[in-house]
Amino acid sequence: MLIQIQYFSQLRDFGGPESVELAEGATVEILLRKIFELRPSLATWRKHLLVAAGTEWVQPHYVVKPGDVISLMPPVQGG
């Protein structure tokens, strides 16, 4: 299945893939590993990433579903 990926804030500057091909039953953790293989510079954000599927925050064990759009965001900071 082809999963679309959105990057927010400074993560856009890393030029990560816009989509990734995953097997059925893949988790967000598997998706992130694949992204980090393709764009190792994004791996420095691993411990701080916020991940959403559609409009819901998800954990690494979330099973990605066909049609999901996964959003990757850095931590939110107020001012």
OpenMM code with the backbone's topology and positions (N, CA, C; nanometers):
from openmm import Vec3, app, unit

residues = "MET LEU ILE GLN ILE GLN TYR PHE SER GLN LEU ARG ASP PHE GLY GLY PRO GLU SER VAL GLU LEU ALA GLU GLY ALA THR VAL GLU ILE LEU LEU ARG LYS ILE PHE GLU LEU ARG PRO SER LEU ALA THR TRP ARG LYS HIS LEU LEU VAL ALA ALA GLY THR GLU TRP VAL GLN PRO HIS TYR VAL VAL LYS PRO GLY ASP VAL ILE SER LEU MET PRO PRO VAL GLN GLY GLY".split()
positions = [
    Vec3(0.0847, -0.1176, 0.0000),
    Vec3(0.0000, 0.0000, 0.0000),
    Vec3(0.0890, 0.1236, 0.0000),
    Vec3(0.0445, 0.2263, -0.0682),
    Vec3(0.1197, 0.3515, -0.0782),
    Vec3(0.0666, 0.4492, 0.0267),
    Vec3(0.1539, 0.4948, 0.1143),
    Vec3(0.1161, 0.5848, 0.2224),
    Vec3(0.1733, 0.7239, 0.1954),
    Vec3(0.0863, 0.8239, 0.2003),
    Vec3(0.1277, 0.9627, 0.1814),
    Vec3(0.1826, 1.0175, 0.3133),
    Vec3(0.2860, 1.1010, 0.3031),
    Vec3(0.3506, 1.1580, 0.4214),
    Vec3(0.3565, 1.3091, 0.4075),
    Vec3(0.3203, 1.3775, 0.5165),
    Vec3(0.3295, 1.5236, 0.5219),
    Vec3(0.4325, 1.5607, 0.6287),
    Vec3(0.5077, 1.6646, 0.6013),
    Vec3(0.6087, 1.7137, 0.6950),
    Vec3(0.5732, 1.8573, 0.7313),
    Vec3(0.5865, 1.8904, 0.8582),
    Vec3(0.5533, 2.0244, 0.9026),
    Vec3(0.6742, 2.0949, 0.9615),
    Vec3(0.6684, 2.2275, 0.9570),
    Vec3(0.7704, 2.3149, 1.0130),
    Vec3(0.9086, 2.2840, 0.9531),
    Vec3(1.0126, 2.2807, 1.0355),
    Vec3(1.1483, 2.2625, 0.9837),
    Vec3(1.1724, 2.1241, 0.9251),
    Vec3(1.0842, 2.0281, 0.9495),
    Vec3(1.1013, 1.8947, 0.8908),
    Vec3(1.0893, 1.8986, 0.7386),
    Vec3(1.0200, 1.9974, 0.6860),
    Vec3(1.0079, 2.0107, 0.5394),
    Vec3(1.1439, 2.0303, 0.4728),
    Vec3(1.2338, 2.0947, 0.5440),
    Vec3(1.3656, 2.1262, 0.4877),
    Vec3(1.4515, 2.0023, 0.4622),
    Vec3(1.4165, 1.8884, 0.5201),
    Vec3(1.4970, 1.7678, 0.5055),
    Vec3(1.4672, 1.6914, 0.3766),
    Vec3(1.3615, 1.7289, 0.3076),
    Vec3(1.3309, 1.6661, 0.1793),
    Vec3(1.2972, 1.5184, 0.1885),
    Vec3(1.2197, 1.4815, 0.2884),
    Vec3(1.1787, 1.3420, 0.3033),
    Vec3(1.0846, 1.2998, 0.1923),
    Vec3(1.0659, 1.1690, 0.1751),
    Vec3(0.9781, 1.1195, 0.0680),
    Vec3(0.8330, 1.1611, 0.0907),
    Vec3(0.7632, 1.1891, -0.0189),
    Vec3(0.6220, 1.2271, -0.0099),
    Vec3(0.5314, 1.1066, 0.0093),
    Vec3(0.5821, 0.9894, -0.0252),
    Vec3(0.5055, 0.8666, -0.0059),
    Vec3(0.6030, 0.7506, 0.0117),
    Vec3(0.5522, 0.6450, 0.0756),
    Vec3(0.6323, 0.5252, 0.1005),
    Vec3(0.5425, 0.4042, 0.0770),
    Vec3(0.5987, 0.3024, 0.0150),
    Vec3(0.5264, 0.1772, -0.0075),
    Vec3(0.5484, 0.0871, 0.1145),
    Vec3(0.4371, 0.0401, 0.1739),
    Vec3(0.4432, -0.0465, 0.2910),
    Vec3(0.3590, -0.1713, 0.2683),
    Vec3(0.3942, -0.2762, 0.3376),
    Vec3(0.3137, -0.3984, 0.3350),
    Vec3(0.1918, -0.3800, 0.4252),
    Vec3(0.0859, -0.4500, 0.3960),
    Vec3(-0.0324, -0.4487, 0.4826),
    Vec3(0.0099, -0.4880, 0.6237),
    Vec3(-0.0461, -0.4224, 0.7241),
    Vec3(-0.0146, -0.4539, 0.8632),
    Vec3(0.1068, -0.3811, 0.9177),
    Vec3(0.1708, -0.2968, 0.8372),
    Vec3(0.2882, -0.2216, 0.8836),
    Vec3(0.2470, -0.1181, 0.9875),
    Vec3(0.3373, -0.0924, 1.0798),
    Vec3(0.3127, 0.0051, 1.1847),
    Vec3(0.3822, 0.1377, 1.1532),
    Vec3(0.3507, 0.2384, 1.2326),
    Vec3(0.4188, 0.3675, 1.2200),
    Vec3(0.5685, 0.3493, 1.2418),
    Vec3(0.6077, 0.2622, 1.3340),
    Vec3(0.7504, 0.2376, 1.3582),
    Vec3(0.8197, 0.1880, 1.2316),
    Vec3(0.7569, 0.0967, 1.1605),
    Vec3(0.8135, 0.0461, 1.0348),
    Vec3(0.8208, 0.1577, 0.9311),
    Vec3(0.7168, 0.2387, 0.9247),
    Vec3(0.7159, 0.3530, 0.8328),
    Vec3(0.8310, 0.4478, 0.8640),
    Vec3(0.8497, 0.4797, 0.9913),
    Vec3(0.9576, 0.5712, 1.0292),
    Vec3(1.0945, 0.5138, 0.9943),
    Vec3(1.1138, 0.3850, 1.0185),
    Vec3(1.2427, 0.3232, 0.9830),
    Vec3(1.2700, 0.3369, 0.8340),
    Vec3(1.1668, 0.3168, 0.7543),
    Vec3(1.1835, 0.3280, 0.6089),
    Vec3(1.2173, 0.4725, 0.5695),
    Vec3(1.1486, 0.5682, 0.6291),
    Vec3(1.1776, 0.7100, 0.6019),
    Vec3(1.3213, 0.7423, 0.6405),
    Vec3(1.3656, 0.6945, 0.7573),
    Vec3(1.5011, 0.7239, 0.8042),
    Vec3(1.6065, 0.6575, 0.7163),
    Vec3(1.5746, 0.5438, 0.6580),
    Vec3(1.6667, 0.4803, 0.5628),
    Vec3(1.6817, 0.5667, 0.4379),
    Vec3(1.5696, 0.6229, 0.3924),
    Vec3(1.5706, 0.7051, 0.2716),
    Vec3(1.6296, 0.8436, 0.2961),
    Vec3(1.6091, 0.8960, 0.4167),
    Vec3(1.6567, 1.0308, 0.4511),
    Vec3(1.7138, 1.0268, 0.5929),
    Vec3(1.8379, 0.9778, 0.6084),
    Vec3(1.8981, 0.9608, 0.7417),
    Vec3(1.8993, 1.0873, 0.8274),
    Vec3(1.9055, 1.2034, 0.7667),
    Vec3(1.9096, 1.3274, 0.8451),
    Vec3(1.7831, 1.3469, 0.9285),
    Vec3(1.6719, 1.2891, 0.8878),
    Vec3(1.5482, 1.2997, 0.9659),
    Vec3(1.5542, 1.2171, 1.0947),
    Vec3(1.6412, 1.1181, 1.1007),
    Vec3(1.6496, 1.0305, 1.2178),
    Vec3(1.6891, 1.1062, 1.3438),
    Vec3(1.7549, 1.2206, 1.3299),
    Vec3(1.7931, 1.2989, 1.4478),
    Vec3(1.6703, 1.3496, 1.5234),
    Vec3(1.5560, 1.3529, 1.4574),
    Vec3(1.4312, 1.3990, 1.5183),
    Vec3(1.3519, 1.2861, 1.5836),
    Vec3(1.3953, 1.1617, 1.5689),
    Vec3(1.3166, 1.0444, 1.6083),
    Vec3(1.2544, 1.0551, 1.7469),
    Vec3(1.3319, 1.0926, 1.8457),
    Vec3(1.2817, 1.0961, 1.9840),
    Vec3(1.1818, 1.2093, 2.0075),
    Vec3(1.1741, 1.3041, 1.9163),
    Vec3(1.0926, 1.4231, 1.9390),
    Vec3(0.9734, 1.4346, 1.8455),
    Vec3(0.9619, 1.3441, 1.7499),
    Vec3(0.8551, 1.3549, 1.6499),
    Vec3(0.7170, 1.3346, 1.7092),
    Vec3(0.6248, 1.4143, 1.6606),
    Vec3(0.4827, 1.3918, 1.6843),
    Vec3(0.4283, 1.3335, 1.5548),
    Vec3(0.3488, 1.2275, 1.5647),
    Vec3(0.2987, 1.1591, 1.4461),
    Vec3(0.1467, 1.1546, 1.4520),
    Vec3(0.0847, 1.1879, 1.3391),
    Vec3(-0.0612, 1.1801, 1.3286),
    Vec3(-0.0985, 1.0984, 1.2060),
    Vec3(-0.2088, 1.0266, 1.2183),
    Vec3(-0.2713, 0.9587, 1.1047),
    Vec3(-0.4027, 1.0319, 1.0833),
    Vec3(-0.4113, 1.1042, 0.9728),
    Vec3(-0.5271, 1.1921, 0.9536),
    Vec3(-0.5195, 1.3032, 1.0559),
    Vec3(-0.6217, 1.3137, 1.1413),
    Vec3(-0.6245, 1.4190, 1.2434),
    Vec3(-0.6039, 1.3652, 1.3844),
    Vec3(-0.5664, 1.2377, 1.3953),
    Vec3(-0.5479, 1.1744, 1.5267),
    Vec3(-0.4005, 1.1492, 1.5548),
    Vec3(-0.3554, 1.1852, 1.6759),
    Vec3(-0.2202, 1.1517, 1.7177),
    Vec3(-0.2109, 1.0008, 1.7322),
    Vec3(-0.0987, 0.9435, 1.6881),
    Vec3(-0.0812, 0.7991, 1.6969),
    Vec3(0.0552, 0.7656, 1.7565),
    Vec3(0.0647, 0.6435, 1.8080),
    Vec3(0.1869, 0.5917, 1.8676),
    Vec3(0.2595, 0.5036, 1.7660),
    Vec3(0.3853, 0.4686, 1.7940),
    Vec3(0.4615, 0.3856, 1.7006),
    Vec3(0.3977, 0.2500, 1.6689),
    Vec3(0.3168, 0.1955, 1.7579),
    Vec3(0.2547, 0.0653, 1.7347),
    Vec3(0.1259, 0.0740, 1.6512),
    Vec3(0.0848, 0.1949, 1.6140),
    Vec3(-0.0354, 0.2123, 1.5316),
    Vec3(-0.0167, 0.1418, 1.3975),
    Vec3(-0.1150, 0.0620, 1.3574),
    Vec3(-0.1103, -0.0070, 1.2284),
    Vec3(-0.1628, 0.0876, 1.1208),
    Vec3(-0.0784, 0.1171, 1.0244),
    Vec3(-0.1130, 0.2092, 0.9162),
    Vec3(-0.2158, 0.1423, 0.8253),
    Vec3(-0.3176, 0.2208, 0.7886),
    Vec3(-0.4255, 0.1687, 0.7054),
    Vec3(-0.4189, 0.2280, 0.5644),
    Vec3(-0.4667, 0.1546, 0.4649),
    Vec3(-0.4704, 0.2106, 0.3291),
    Vec3(-0.5467, 0.3440, 0.3307),
    Vec3(-0.4912, 0.4425, 0.2649),
    Vec3(-0.5546, 0.5744, 0.2591),
    Vec3(-0.5131, 0.6686, 0.3700),
    Vec3(-0.4409, 0.6190, 0.4722),
    Vec3(-0.3926, 0.7081, 0.5782),
    Vec3(-0.2951, 0.8095, 0.5207),
    Vec3(-0.3042, 0.9306, 0.5700),
    Vec3(-0.2029, 1.0327, 0.5450),
    Vec3(-0.1324, 1.0518, 0.6785),
    Vec3(-0.0029, 1.0244, 0.6797),
    Vec3(0.0750, 1.0342, 0.8023),
    Vec3(0.1460, 1.1695, 0.8039),
    Vec3(0.1285, 1.2404, 0.9156),
    Vec3(0.1911, 1.3715, 0.9330),
    Vec3(0.2997, 1.3618, 1.0378),
    Vec3(0.4144, 1.4192, 1.0067),
    Vec3(0.5274, 1.4237, 1.0988),
    Vec3(0.5521, 1.5688, 1.1388),
    Vec3(0.5566, 1.5920, 1.2705),
    Vec3(0.5717, 1.7273, 1.3215),
    Vec3(0.6776, 1.7316, 1.4300),
    Vec3(0.7529, 1.8407, 1.4352),
    Vec3(0.8435, 1.8581, 1.5482),
    Vec3(0.7609, 1.8966, 1.6716),
    Vec3(0.8205, 1.8940, 1.7901),
    Vec3(0.7465, 1.9363, 1.9084),
    Vec3(0.6954, 2.0802, 1.8917),
    Vec3(0.5804, 2.1062, 1.9472),
    Vec3(0.5209, 2.2391, 1.9380),
    Vec3(0.5773, 2.3254, 2.0498),
    Vec3(0.6175, 2.4463, 2.0130),
    Vec3(0.6694, 2.5388, 2.1135),
    Vec3(0.5879, 2.6664, 2.1083),
    Vec3(0.5531, 2.7164, 2.2236),
    Vec3(0.4775, 2.8408, 2.2320),
    Vec3(0.5702, 2.9579, 2.2546),
    Vec3(0.5141, 3.0732, 2.2475),
    Vec3(0.5980, 3.1902, 2.2674),
    Vec3(0.5244, 3.3019, 2.3298),
] * unit.nanometer
topology = app.Topology()
chain = topology.addChain("A")
for resn in residues:
    res = topology.addResidue(resn, chain)
    for name in ("N", "CA", "C"):
        topology.addAtom(name, app.Element.getBySymbol(name[0]), res)
